[in-house]
């Protein structure tokens, strides 16, 4: 709180004493009130969530805004709405919450549309939130199964060169999906649902020829799909189904002569009712703060390189 809001704080017994400029002190006061209110409702807030609360309050109160009692005692409803916009998942964690404006917009878009394309840099929670929404929909019996897909071949490698049977060949490419799944659901329960076919994690190639009804489908790393693969995937959607397509157009591993299916879909699909695009930036990165700086540095480098004749 001191670092973000520029105040000095000390604790004596059950009281917190804050020193600093009036505007900053009022922000700190609002933060403590909001934190107490949310925490007293039984929600356990992580350190990362606290950083987001502080950032939201700091942005909600411009220094030039009048700092009166009414403003300080009544922080914007949007802050509490953000933290009470929880995704219930079967997990050790009580809930999963959005940590940026774009993540909140993404969650709302998934609730309202049958097809959502989330585009942005790594670490912005595109796939993680999509999977959380999928698990929540399954728990609420809104769908009967979850399908998680990824293009299996990256950086020009061929599965045939890898040792083992088909499962052993594709498993390394699908590992990130398993990791996210196990972060939200107990491993034993997840494996049980996988064995029953309720949750399916498969390479994109396995989607060909299928019509996916009553399903929540997530396509990860969509920037590595070819035009043909993307068209094939988009036409798999069946009745009472929802699909989320995620990708980072700055990290394409396809051969130079192959166009990215995600970039092509972005041009073709805009304007179609019933689907929507949500864009993320380095501001939405929720990993280590260094990741945000790295993403920003690469964006700056790419812009300077593109300016050269």
Sine and cosine of phi, psi and omega as CSV:
sin_phi,cos_phi,sin_psi,cos_psi,sin_omega,cos_omega
0.00,0.00,-0.68,0.73,0.01,-1.00
-0.88,0.47,-0.70,0.72,-0.05,-1.00
-0.91,0.41,-0.70,0.71,-0.08,-1.00
-0.96,0.27,-0.65,0.76,-0.13,-0.99
-0.99,-0.17,-0.13,0.99,0.04,-1.00
0.94,0.34,0.67,0.74,0.03,-1.00
-0.82,-0.57,0.18,-0.98,0.14,-0.99
-0.91,-0.41,0.73,-0.68,-0.05,-1.00
-0.77,-0.64,0.57,-0.82,0.08,-1.00
-0.65,-0.76,0.46,-0.89,-0.03,-1.00
-0.90,-0.43,0.78,-0.62,0.08,-1.00
-0.78,-0.63,0.95,-0.31,-0.06,-1.00
0.90,0.43,-0.85,-0.53,0.00,-1.00
-0.98,-0.21,0.24,0.97,-0.02,-1.00
-0.93,-0.37,0.56,-0.83,0.07,-1.00
-0.92,-0.39,0.82,-0.58,0.04,-1.00
-0.96,-0.27,0.78,-0.62,-0.08,-1.00
-0.86,-0.50,0.71,-0.70,0.05,-1.00
-0.83,-0.56,0.60,-0.80,0.03,-1.00
0.43,-0.90,-0.19,-0.98,0.05,-1.00
-0.91,0.40,0.48,-0.88,-0.10,-0.99
-0.82,0.57,-0.70,0.71,-0.01,-1.00
-0.88,0.48,-0.69,0.73,-0.01,-1.00
-0.92,0.38,-0.63,0.78,0.02,-1.00
-0.90,0.44,-0.65,0.76,0.03,-1.00
-0.90,0.43,-0.61,0.79,0.06,-1.00
-0.89,0.45,-0.70,0.72,0.00,-1.00
-0.89,0.46,-0.64,0.76,0.03,-1.00
-0.88,0.47,-0.69,0.72,0.02,-1.00
-0.90,0.45,-0.65,0.76,0.02,-1.00
-0.86,0.50,-0.74,0.67,-0.04,-1.00
-0.89,0.45,-0.67,0.75,0.03,-1.00
-0.89,0.46,-0.71,0.71,-0.01,-1.00
-0.91,0.42,-0.70,0.72,-0.01,-1.00
-0.87,0.49,-0.72,0.70,-0.01,-1.00
-0.89,0.47,-0.69,0.73,-0.04,-1.00
-0.88,0.47,-0.73,0.69,-0.02,-1.00
-0.93,0.36,-0.68,0.73,-0.04,-1.00
-0.92,0.40,-0.58,0.81,-0.02,-1.00
-0.95,0.31,-0.27,0.96,0.06,-1.00
-0.99,0.11,0.06,1.00,0.07,-1.00
0.99,-0.15,0.08,1.00,0.01,-1.00
-1.00,-0.01,0.80,-0.59,0.04,-1.00
-1.00,-0.04,0.92,-0.40,-0.11,-0.99
-1.00,-0.09,0.78,-0.63,-0.02,-1.00
-0.98,0.20,0.28,-0.96,0.06,-1.00
-0.83,0.55,-0.60,0.80,0.02,-1.00
-0.91,0.42,-0.62,0.78,0.03,-1.00
-0.91,0.41,-0.61,0.79,0.02,-1.00
-0.88,0.48,-0.65,0.76,0.04,-1.00
-0.86,0.51,-0.63,0.77,-0.01,-1.00
-0.94,0.35,-0.63,0.78,0.04,-1.00
-0.86,0.52,-0.73,0.68,-0.02,-1.00
-0.88,0.48,-0.70,0.71,-0.01,-1.00
-0.88,0.47,-0.67,0.74,-0.01,-1.00
-0.90,0.43,-0.69,0.73,0.00,-1.00
-0.92,0.40,-0.65,0.76,0.00,-1.00
-0.87,0.49,-0.64,0.77,0.00,-1.00
-0.97,0.23,-0.46,0.89,-0.05,-1.00
-0.96,0.28,-0.37,0.93,-0.02,-1.00
-0.87,-0.49,1.00,0.02,0.10,-1.00
-0.87,0.50,0.59,-0.81,-0.04,-1.00
-0.87,0.49,-0.43,0.90,-0.03,-1.00
-0.99,0.15,-0.18,0.98,-0.05,-1.00
-0.95,0.32,0.56,-0.83,0.03,-1.00
-0.90,0.44,0.76,-0.65,-0.03,-1.00
-0.98,-0.20,0.99,0.14,0.03,-1.00
-0.96,-0.26,0.09,-1.00,-0.07,-1.00
-0.87,0.49,-0.65,0.76,-0.03,-1.00
-0.87,0.48,-0.70,0.71,-0.01,-1.00
-0.91,0.42,-0.72,0.70,-0.08,-1.00
-0.92,0.39,-0.59,0.81,-0.07,-1.00
-1.00,0.09,-0.24,0.97,-0.05,-1.00
-0.80,-0.60,0.97,0.23,0.02,-1.00
-0.88,0.47,0.38,-0.93,-0.06,-1.00
-0.83,0.56,0.63,-0.77,0.01,-1.00
-0.86,0.51,-0.45,0.89,-0.08,-1.00
-0.86,0.51,-0.53,0.85,-0.03,-1.00
-0.90,0.44,-0.76,0.65,0.01,-1.00
-0.92,0.39,-0.59,0.81,0.04,-1.00
-0.86,0.51,-0.65,0.76,0.03,-1.00
-0.86,0.51,-0.73,0.68,-0.10,-1.00
-0.98,0.18,-0.31,0.95,0.08,-1.00
-0.99,-0.12,0.03,1.00,0.13,-0.99
-1.00,0.09,0.91,0.42,-0.11,-0.99
-1.00,0.01,0.44,-0.90,0.11,-0.99
-0.94,-0.33,0.94,-0.35,0.02,-1.00
-0.96,0.30,0.82,-0.58,0.06,-1.00
-0.74,-0.67,0.41,-0.91,0.03,-1.00
-0.98,0.21,0.99,-0.12,-0.14,-0.99
-0.37,-0.93,0.21,-0.98,0.14,-0.99
-0.91,0.42,-0.51,0.86,0.01,-1.00
-0.98,0.22,0.63,-0.77,-0.01,-1.00
-0.93,0.36,-0.60,0.80,-0.08,-1.00
-0.32,-0.95,0.28,-0.96,0.10,-0.99
-0.87,-0.49,0.76,-0.65,-0.06,-1.00
-0.84,-0.54,0.42,-0.91,0.09,-1.00
-0.95,0.32,0.57,-0.82,-0.02,-1.00
-0.89,-0.47,0.22,0.97,0.09,-1.00
-0.39,-0.92,0.25,-0.97,0.01,-1.00
-0.87,0.49,-0.66,0.75,-0.01,-1.00
-0.91,0.41,-0.62,0.78,0.03,-1.00
-0.91,0.42,-0.64,0.77,0.05,-1.00
-0.90,0.44,-0.68,0.73,0.03,-1.00
-0.89,0.46,-0.63,0.78,0.01,-1.00
-0.89,0.46,-0.74,0.68,0.02,-1.00
-0.87,0.49,-0.70,0.71,0.00,-1.00
-0.89,0.45,-0.64,0.77,0.00,-1.00
-0.90,0.45,-0.65,0.76,0.01,-1.00
-0.90,0.44,-0.61,0.79,0.03,-1.00
-0.92,0.39,-0.55,0.83,-0.16,-0.99
-1.00,-0.10,-0.36,0.93,-0.10,-0.99
-0.83,-0.56,0.46,-0.89,0.03,-1.00
-0.99,0.10,-0.31,0.95,0.03,-1.00
-0.66,-0.75,0.84,-0.54,0.01,-1.00
-0.77,-0.63,0.73,-0.68,0.07,-1.00
-0.94,-0.35,0.91,-0.40,0.01,-1.00
-0.98,-0.18,0.89,-0.46,-0.09,-1.00
-0.84,-0.54,0.77,-0.64,0.01,-1.00
0.20,-0.98,0.05,-1.00,-0.08,-1.00
-0.94,0.35,0.20,-0.98,0.02,-1.00
-0.89,0.45,0.53,-0.85,0.10,-1.00
1.00,0.06,0.14,0.99,-0.03,-1.00
-1.00,-0.08,0.04,1.00,0.09,-1.00
0.99,0.11,0.27,0.96,-0.05,-1.00
-0.85,0.52,-0.82,0.58,-0.05,-1.00
-0.96,0.27,-0.65,0.76,-0.05,-1.00
-0.86,0.50,-0.74,0.67,0.00,-1.00
-0.93,0.37,-0.60,0.80,0.04,-1.00
-0.88,0.47,-0.67,0.74,0.02,-1.00
-0.93,0.37,-0.61,0.79,0.04,-1.00
-0.88,0.47,-0.68,0.74,0.03,-1.00
-0.91,0.42,-0.59,0.81,0.02,-1.00
-0.91,0.42,-0.73,0.69,0.00,-1.00
-0.90,0.44,-0.64,0.77,0.04,-1.00
-0.88,0.47,-0.69,0.73,0.01,-1.00
-0.90,0.45,-0.61,0.79,0.03,-1.00
-0.92,0.38,-0.69,0.72,0.00,-1.00
-0.88,0.47,-0.58,0.82,0.00,-1.00
-0.99,0.11,0.04,1.00,0.00,-1.00
0.89,0.47,0.47,0.88,0.08,-1.00
-0.97,0.23,-0.43,0.90,0.09,-1.00
-0.70,-0.71,0.28,-0.96,-0.03,-1.00
-0.98,-0.21,-0.17,0.99,0.02,-1.00
-0.36,-0.93,0.33,-0.94,0.06,-1.00
-0.88,-0.48,0.71,-0.70,0.06,-1.00
-0.83,-0.56,0.84,-0.54,0.01,-1.00
-0.92,-0.40,0.85,-0.53,-0.10,-1.00
-0.79,-0.61,0.44,-0.90,0.03,-1.00
-0.52,-0.86,0.56,-0.83,0.18,-0.98
-0.89,0.45,0.76,-0.64,-0.14,-0.99
-0.99,0.12,-0.42,0.91,-0.08,-1.00
-0.97,-0.26,0.83,-0.56,0.01,-1.00
-0.80,-0.60,0.42,-0.91,0.08,-1.00
0.80,0.60,0.56,0.83,0.11,-0.99
0.97,0.23,0.07,1.00,0.00,-1.00
-0.97,0.23,0.42,-0.91,0.04,-1.00
-0.89,-0.46,0.69,-0.72,-0.05,-1.00
-0.86,0.51,-0.52,0.86,-0.05,-1.00
-0.89,0.46,-0.39,0.92,-0.01,-1.00
-0.99,0.13,-0.19,0.98,-0.01,-1.00
-1.00,0.04,0.55,-0.84,-0.01,-1.00
-0.96,0.27,0.31,-0.95,0.12,-0.99
1.00,-0.09,0.01,-1.00,0.02,-1.00
-0.98,0.18,-0.08,-1.00,-0.09,-1.00
-0.86,0.51,-0.69,0.73,-0.01,-1.00
-0.87,0.49,-0.70,0.72,-0.01,-1.00
-0.93,0.38,-0.50,0.87,0.01,-1.00
-0.94,0.34,-0.69,0.73,-0.10,-0.99
-1.00,0.01,-0.32,0.95,-0.09,-1.00
-0.82,0.57,-0.68,0.73,0.00,-1.00
-0.85,0.52,-0.56,0.83,-0.01,-1.00
-0.96,0.29,-0.43,0.90,-0.06,-1.00
-0.99,-0.13,-0.07,1.00,-0.06,-1.00
-0.81,0.59,-0.68,0.74,0.01,-1.00
-0.85,0.52,-0.54,0.84,0.03,-1.00
-0.94,0.34,-0.65,0.76,0.07,-1.00
-0.88,0.47,-0.69,0.73,-0.02,-1.00
-0.85,0.53,-0.72,0.69,0.00,-1.00
-0.91,0.41,-0.63,0.78,0.00,-1.00
-0.89,0.46,-0.72,0.70,-0.04,-1.00
-0.95,0.33,-0.34,0.94,0.05,-1.00
-0.96,0.28,-0.38,0.93,-0.04,-1.00
-0.96,-0.28,-0.33,0.94,-0.10,-0.99
-0.68,-0.74,0.61,-0.79,0.04,-1.00
-0.84,0.55,0.68,-0.73,-0.09,-1.00
-0.84,0.55,-0.66,0.75,-0.03,-1.00
-0.88,0.47,-0.71,0.71,0.01,-1.00
-0.92,0.40,-0.64,0.77,0.00,-1.00
-0.89,0.46,-0.71,0.70,0.00,-1.00
-0.90,0.43,-0.58,0.82,0.02,-1.00
-0.90,0.44,-0.68,0.74,0.02,-1.00
-0.94,0.35,-0.56,0.83,0.05,-1.00
-0.92,0.40,-0.68,0.73,0.00,-1.00
-0.89,0.46,-0.58,0.82,0.01,-1.00
-0.98,0.17,-0.17,0.98,-0.02,-1.00
0.99,0.10,0.12,0.99,0.02,-1.00
-0.95,0.30,-0.60,0.80,0.14,-0.99
-0.90,-0.43,0.81,-0.58,-0.01,-1.00
-0.85,-0.53,0.81,-0.59,0.06,-1.00
-0.89,-0.45,0.90,-0.43,-0.16,-0.99
-0.54,-0.84,0.39,-0.92,0.11,-0.99
-0.91,0.42,0.46,-0.89,-0.03,-1.00
-0.84,0.55,-0.56,0.83,-0.03,-1.00
-0.85,0.53,-0.44,0.90,-0.02,-1.00
-0.96,0.29,-0.14,0.99,-0.02,-1.00
-0.99,0.15,-0.33,0.94,-0.10,-1.00
-0.86,0.52,0.72,-0.69,0.07,-1.00
0.99,0.13,0.00,1.00,-0.05,-1.00
-0.97,-0.23,0.46,-0.89,0.19,-0.98
-0.89,-0.47,0.87,-0.50,-0.17,-0.99
-0.98,-0.18,0.99,-0.11,0.03,-1.00
-1.00,-0.07,0.44,-0.90,0.10,-0.99
0.76,0.65,0.71,0.71,-0.11,-0.99
-0.73,-0.68,0.42,-0.91,0.16,-0.99
-0.91,-0.40,0.92,-0.39,-0.13,-0.99
-0.91,-0.41,0.76,-0.65,0.04,-1.00
-0.88,-0.48,0.83,-0.55,0.09,-1.00
-0.96,-0.27,0.91,-0.42,-0.04,-1.00
-0.99,-0.16,0.40,-0.92,0.02,-1.00
0.81,0.58,0.67,0.75,-0.10,-0.99
-0.92,0.40,-0.29,0.96,0.04,-1.00
-0.91,0.42,-0.30,0.95,0.00,-1.00
-0.99,-0.13,0.24,0.97,0.14,-0.99
-1.00,0.05,0.52,-0.86,0.13,-0.99
-0.99,0.11,0.15,-0.99,0.03,-1.00
-0.85,0.53,-0.68,0.73,-0.03,-1.00
-0.91,0.40,-0.67,0.74,0.00,-1.00
-0.90,0.44,-0.67,0.74,-0.02,-1.00
-0.91,0.42,-0.69,0.72,0.03,-1.00
-0.88,0.47,-0.68,0.74,0.03,-1.00
-0.86,0.50,-0.72,0.70,-0.04,-1.00
-0.91,0.41,-0.71,0.71,-0.06,-1.00
-0.88,0.47,-0.45,0.90,-0.03,-1.00
-1.00,-0.06,0.15,0.99,0.04,-1.00
-1.00,0.07,-0.31,0.95,-0.15,-0.99
-0.89,0.46,0.81,-0.59,-0.01,-1.00
-0.95,-0.31,-0.26,-0.97,-0.03,-1.00
-0.95,0.31,0.54,-0.84,0.00,-1.00
0.78,0.63,0.66,0.75,0.01,-1.00
-0.82,-0.57,0.38,-0.93,-0.01,-1.00
-0.69,-0.72,0.64,-0.77,0.04,-1.00
-0.74,-0.67,0.65,-0.76,0.07,-1.00
-0.88,-0.48,0.78,-0.63,-0.02,-1.00
-0.89,-0.45,0.84,-0.55,-0.06,-1.00
-0.85,-0.53,0.50,-0.86,0.03,-1.00
-0.08,-1.00,0.32,-0.95,0.04,-1.00
-0.85,-0.53,0.96,-0.27,-0.11,-0.99
-0.94,0.34,-0.09,1.00,0.06,-1.00
-1.00,-0.04,-0.06,1.00,-0.02,-1.00
-0.79,-0.61,0.92,0.39,-0.02,-1.00
-1.00,-0.10,0.82,-0.57,-0.05,-1.00
-0.97,-0.25,0.17,0.99,0.00,-1.00
-0.95,0.30,0.41,-0.91,0.12,-0.99
-0.84,0.54,0.47,-0.88,-0.10,-0.99
-0.82,0.57,-0.55,0.83,-0.06,-1.00
-0.98,0.18,-0.13,0.99,-0.03,-1.00
-0.99,-0.17,0.76,-0.65,0.05,-1.00
-0.99,0.12,0.58,-0.82,0.03,-1.00
-0.96,0.29,0.79,-0.61,0.02,-1.00
-0.90,0.43,-0.48,0.88,0.00,-1.00
-0.95,0.32,-0.70,0.72,0.01,-1.00
-0.90,0.44,-0.65,0.76,0.02,-1.00
-0.91,0.42,-0.68,0.73,0.01,-1.00
-0.89,0.46,-0.58,0.81,0.01,-1.00
-0.87,0.49,-0.62,0.79,0.01,-1.00
-0.97,0.25,-0.64,0.77,-0.13,-0.99
-0.98,0.21,-0.63,0.77,-0.20,-0.98
-1.00,0.02,-0.25,0.97,-0.03,-1.00
-0.87,0.50,0.72,-0.69,0.00,-1.00
0.98,-0.18,-0.20,0.98,0.03,-1.00
-0.99,0.16,0.80,-0.60,0.02,-1.00
-0.95,0.32,0.56,-0.83,0.02,-1.00
0.99,-0.14,-0.20,0.98,0.09,-1.00
-0.75,-0.66,0.39,-0.92,-0.03,-1.00
-0.55,-0.84,0.39,-0.92,0.06,-1.00
-0.95,-0.32,0.66,-0.75,0.12,-0.99
-0.81,-0.58,0.78,-0.63,-0.07,-1.00
-0.94,-0.35,0.67,-0.74,0.03,-1.00
-0.92,-0.40,0.41,-0.91,0.05,-1.00
-0.75,-0.66,-0.06,-1.00,-0.01,-1.00
-0.89,0.46,-0.37,0.93,0.02,-1.00
-0.92,0.40,-0.36,0.93,-0.07,-1.00
-1.00,-0.10,0.03,1.00,-0.01,-1.00
-0.91,0.42,0.80,-0.59,-0.05,-1.00
-0.92,-0.40,0.27,0.96,0.11,-0.99
-1.00,-0.01,-0.27,-0.96,0.02,-1.00
-0.78,0.63,0.61,-0.79,-0.08,-1.00
-0.85,0.53,-0.42,0.91,0.05,-1.00
-0.90,0.43,-0.54,0.84,0.00,-1.00
-0.88,0.47,-0.65,0.76,0.03,-1.00
-0.88,0.48,-0.68,0.74,0.00,-1.00
-0.93,0.38,-0.60,0.80,0.01,-1.00
-0.91,0.41,-0.72,0.70,0.03,-1.00
-0.86,0.51,-0.69,0.72,0.00,-1.00
-0.89,0.46,-0.68,0.73,-0.02,-1.00
-0.90,0.44,-0.65,0.76,0.01,-1.00
-0.93,0.38,-0.63,0.78,0.04,-1.00
-0.88,0.47,-0.66,0.75,0.02,-1.00
-0.90,0.43,-0.67,0.75,0.01,-1.00
-0.90,0.43,-0.70,0.72,-0.01,-1.00
-0.89,0.45,-0.64,0.77,0.02,-1.00
-0.91,0.42,-0.67,0.74,0.00,-1.00
-0.93,0.37,-0.56,0.83,0.00,-1.00
-0.94,0.33,-0.61,0.79,-0.01,-1.00
-0.94,0.33,-0.38,0.93,0.01,-1.00
-0.97,0.24,-0.40,0.92,-0.04,-1.00
-0.93,0.38,0.64,-0.77,-0.02,-1.00
-0.92,0.39,0.00,0.00,0.00,0.00
